[in-house]
Amino acid sequence: MYLFFIRRFPDLDHFFPVIYTLAKSNKSPISILCQNMDYDLQNDFILSFLRKKFNIPIGYSYHFDRSFLRRILSRVFLSARRIYPKVGVWLFNKFHRLLFGKSWAENLLAIFNPSAVIMDFKRALHLSNKVIIDASKKRGTPIVFMTHGITMRLSGLTQATDMPDVDYKIFPNFHKVRYYKTDKDSDESVKILGAARYCDEWEKIYNQILAKTFPCLDLPNGKDKLKILFFERPIIGLNSKHECYKAIKNLDFVEAVFKERIEKKNPYYETREANYPSARLIQWADVVVMSISSIALEVLWQKKPLLFLKFLSPPGEVCAFDEYKACWAMHSQEELMDAIQTLKNNPSYKPYTDQDVNKLVCDVVYNGDMRKDILRDHMRFFMDIVSRDK
């Protein structure tokens, strides 16, 4: 059995193609456990899809226990966090290391008996990572870390030094290797398999799933209006109150939607746009305006004009899609307004070439080799480590 541990949407979004491919192969059972009790498992569309299509067991990791007392307390914590979030968070932080420690982790793995444990790159002391990893090592179960995204910010990155030792680390490209690889990692333990989330094969599958799952009937759809999607980046103050968004939203020929970073807010924060995955909103949009984020790769795959707000970037910040000239860089709000006027008359206009986009995708999604079969390579890797450890 492959046992996946998740905590929030970003890592689940990048696990989705791998879980889908493994489940479709029907070679080994799969279970998914969530360590974040704020996360709404019932209403997550990816989990609902996997549950219905492949009958994959999904639940909070703290609910699985041979101890009746801990099972009850985990449900008390979950209820408290939903009814009284501040009280629930305080209770969980106060008691979870005491209750969900070594014996809990060993019981958890004994219940599932996994052939491999797969996690996002996480600090050892975050949630219950350390005890799960220690229990996996004690059982001789391979532990795999998978990165939950692609690095689009190429400047100011420092090596992560607080990662626990695990058996394997899977990276999409060389940028992530430089960030997460340590001196203890051997060539055998580091695998650069490409970005499953953004490979062409998965994009075709994923976009079909999104179109069927989300009709988007409540999104604005004014006749002859330019549909513009903005993405939030809290670190630079790019939010729905920003002047450039308000200026564009007030244009009479525009329908504008602002996609917020919901995982950065409290667990019960909701907006209309929060109900839709970013890729589905990109399907709706004619134009996408954003700062630095790997979701730009989705915009480029869907061939929508990508407007990069370079003038909001901190001094010295380097963006991958800007470096590759695979976007329309805005150097001021005036340039942004002029670009929107240009797109009003020609919504498909892009001052960058397909060749530059393909070069970016080749390097960051396929790690320099467009011939890679990324989904198949991931499946082979997991099947290999399971058979090797039997």
N, C-alpha and C positions, 0 to 999 in steps of 0.2 A: 504493500500500500504506500502511495505517495501522500504524505501529510503536509499540507500547506498551511502556514500561519500568516494571517493578514492582520492589518491594523486600520487601514483606511483606503479610500478609493484609489489614490495614485498607484500604490503597489499592486492592488487588485487588478487595475486596468492593464498593467504590464504582465501580470501573471496569467491573465485571461487567455491569450493565444496559446500559451504553453499548456495550461490545464485543458483547454478545448482539444488540442492536438493529442494529448495523452489519453483523454477520455474517449476520443473518437477511435483511437487505436485499439482500445479495449484490452490492453495488455496487463493492466494492474489497476486495482481499485484506487479511488482518490477520496480524500476527505479534506475539508477546509474548516479551519478553526480561527476565530477572531479573538485577538487579545485585547481589543479596545472596546470596552463596554459602552462607549458613547456611540458606536457605529450601529446604524439601523440595518440589521441583516435582512429583515423581512422585505424591505422596500428597495433594496439595491437591485438594479435591473440585471447586472452580471450574475449575481448569485441566484436570482430567480431563474434566469435562463439556464444556468448550469444544473440547478435543482430539477427543473422540468425536463430538460433534454437528456441528461445523463444520470439523473437520480443520485446526485452527489450529496452525501451527508454534510450539512453545514451547521455550525453552532458556535457559541462562545466557549473558548477553551476552559473557562472557569466553571462551566456547568457540568463538565465531565470529571467525575471524581468517585472513588469508592467510598469516600467519607460522606455520609448523609448530612452531617453538620455543614461541611464546606459547600455542598450543593445548595443547601438552603440559604446560606449566607451569600453565595454568589448571586442568587436571585433577589435577595434583599438589596444588595449593592446596586444591581441593575435597575430595580424599581426606584430606589432612592435617587439615582442619577437622572431618571426620567421625570420624576415628580418634583424633586427638590435638587436641581443640578449641583448647586454649591455644597449642600450637605452630602450628597452622594459622592462627589469628588473627594471631599475631605475624608469620608469614611473609607473609601477605596484606598487612598494614599496612606491612610493611617494603618490599615490592617492587611493590605494585600500581600506584602512581603512576609508577614508573619503567617498568614493562612495558606498562601499559595507558594510554598517553598519547595524544598528538595523532595519530600515525600509526595506532595501533590504532583509534581512533574513526573516522578517515577510512576505513579499510578496512572497518570494521563497516557503516557507512552505504553504502559502495559495494556491499557484498554484498546488502543488503536494498533499496537504492534506494527509500526511503520517500517517499510524498507528504506525510506529516505525521508528526511525532514527538510522542508524548504522554507526559507524566510527571506524577507527583504533585508538589506543591509541595515542592521540596527545595533545600537550600543548594547553592551552586555547587561547593563543595569536598567535598561529601558523595559518597562513592563515586567514580564517574567522570562526574558530571554536567557539569562544566565542559567537558571535552574533547568530550563528545557534543554539547553545545549549540554549542560553537564550530565543530565539524565540520558541524553542521546549518546554521548561519548561512553557512558558506563555500559550501555546496551550494545555498543559497537555499531550504531546506526549512522550512516553517512549524513552529514549536515551540509546543506547547500545554501549559499547566500546568492540571491539574484537582485541586481539593482532595479529600482522601480522607475527609472527614467533615463533620459539621455541628457548629458550636460551640454547646454547651449551657451552658457557663460564660460568663456575660455580664460578669463583673467581672474586673478586674486584667489585662485583655488589652493587650498592647503591640504596636505595629506591627512586623511582621517586616521587618527592614531588610537581611537578608543573602541575599535571593533574587536570582538572576540575571535579567537582562533577557531576556524571551521575547516572542514575537509575540502570543500570546493567553493570557488567564487566564479560566478558567471557574469561576464561583462558584454555590453553591446559593441564597444569599440575601445581604441587605445586611450581615449580621454579618460574614461572611467577607471581604467587600469592604473593610470598614474595617480589617481585620487585615492583608491582603496587598497591597492596592493601593498603588502608589507614585506619586510626582509624574511619573514617566516614562511611566506607563500612560495611554493615550488612551481616550476613550469607545468607540472602535472596537475596541480590544484587550481591553476588559473585558466579559465576557458573563455575565449573571446568568440562568441557565437552569433554576434549581430543582434539587432534590436527587433525582437519578435513583434512588438507592438506596431512598428511602422514599416514592416516589410510588405511588399506588394501583395503577396498571397493573403496575408491576414487582413490588410486594408479592404480587400474585396469582400471577404467574409464579414468583417466587422461592420462595414457600411451597409451591407444588406440587412444585418440583424437590427441595426439602429433604425433604418428606414421603416421596417416592419413593426418595431416595438414602439416607436414614438411618432404618431401622426403630426404632432406639433400644431394642432388646430387652434390653440390659444395664442400662438405667436403672431405678431403683427404681419400683415400681408397686403399692405396697401398697393393698389394697382399703379403701375408705372413708378413706383418708389424704389430708391436704392436701399437695399437692406444691408446694414452695417453692424458688425459684431465687434465689440470691444472685450478684451481680456484684462482682468484686474492683475496688478502686481503691487501688493501692499508696501513692499520695501522702498519703493520710490514714490509712494503716494498716488499711484494711478488707481483711482477708484471712481465710483459713479458720481462723485461730487467734483471730479476734476474739471477744470475749465474747458479743456479740449473736447471732452465728451459732451458737456452741456452745450457747447457751441455747435457741434455737429448734430446733436439730437434736435436742436431747434430749427434746423434747416427744413424748409417745407417739402423738399423732395426726398427726404430721408426717413427710413424706419430704423431706429437704433435699439440694440439690445446689449446689455452689459452683463458679462459672465463673471461672477465673483468667485473667489477662492474659498469655497464653503468649508474646506477642511481646516482653514485658518480661523474660523469663527466658532462660536459655541455650537454644540451638537444639535441644537434645536432651531437654529437659524434657517429660515426658508425664504426664498423668493421664487417667482414663477420660473426664472431661468435656471434656478438651482435644480429643477426637476429634470433637466435635460443634460445628457453628457455633452462635453465640448464638441466632439466630432459631429453630433447631430445638429448642434447650432451652426456649425460651419457649413453643413449641408444646406441649412436655411439661408445663410448669408450670401450676399453678392461680393462683399468686401470684408476683410478682417484687419482690425487695427490692434496692435499689441506691443508690448515690450518683449523681454527675453523669456521664452518658454519653449519647451520641446514640442508643445502642441502646434508650433509653427510647421512642423513636418507634416501634420495632418492637413493644414491649410495648403501647403505646397502639393501634397498628393491629390487633393481635390481640385487643384489648379485654380484656386481663388486668389485674387490679388492680395498680397501680404504687405501691409503698411507697418513698418517698424518705427516706433517712436524713439529714434536715436537721441533726440534733443532732451529726453527725460533721463537718459542713462547717466550714472555717476561718471565723473572724469576718469578716464583710463579703463573703463569697463569694455570688454571685447565680447561681441556676440558672434556666434558661429555663422548664422545665416547672413549676417551683415558682412563678415569677413569673406564669405564665398560669393558675395554679391547676388545672393538668391532671395532678395527682398527689395522693396521700395523704401529706402531710408528717408525718414523725415527729419530735417535739421531744425525745424521750428514749427510753431503752431500755424503760422502763415502758409508754410509749405504743405502742411496737412490739409488745410482748407482748400488750397489750390488743387491738390490731388483729388479731393472729393468732388470738386467741380469737374475735373477731367473725367472721372469715373461716372459722373452723372450722364455724360454723353456717350461714354464708351466703357460700360461696366467690366469688360474683360481685359482692359488695358493693363499691361505689366511692362515696366521699363527694364526688366531683367529677363535673362534667357533661360530656356529649358536646359541648355548645356550646363549653366551654372547651378541650377537646381539639381540636376542629375549628379554633378560632382559632389555636392553637399550630401545628398542621399547615399551615394556610393561610399563616402568616407565614414559618415556617422551612423548610418543604418546597417550597411553591409561590410563595414570595416575594410573598405578598399577593394572588395571583390563582388561585383554585382551577380556573379554566377552562384553565390551561396544560396543554398536551400535552407533558410534560417529555421523554419518550423521543424523540418525534418532533422536538422542537426541538433536542436534541443531535445527532440524525442529520442534520438539515438543516444544522446548523452545520458538521459535519465534511465533509459532501459539498460544501458551498459553498466551504470553504477549499481543498479539493483541486482543484475545478474552476477556482477563481480563479487558482491558481498553475500551471496547465497551460500 
